[in-house]
C-alpha cells in the first residue's frame, strides 16, 4: 500500500477484499463531484501516481468501477 492511504483504512479494505465482504459505500466521483451510495464488492486496491483506488463491483448494476479511496466518505478513520 502506498503513502496515499492511511494504514488502518488500507487494512480494513484488505480484510473486506479477502473475505468478499459487501460494503455500502458513499463516495464522490472525482470527475464530476457526483455523490454515490451503493453496495459494492471490493476486489482490489490499486496504486496510482496521485492516489489509491478501490476496484469494486457495483452489485446492483453488475459493473466494475474504480473509486478513489480518499473520496470515500464513510470508511473508518483512525482516532486518538
Protein Blocks (a to p, Z undefined) as FASTA:
>chain_A
ZZkbcfklmmmmmmmmmnopacddddddfklopacddddddfbdcddfkbccdddddfkl
opacdddfklpfkbccddZZ
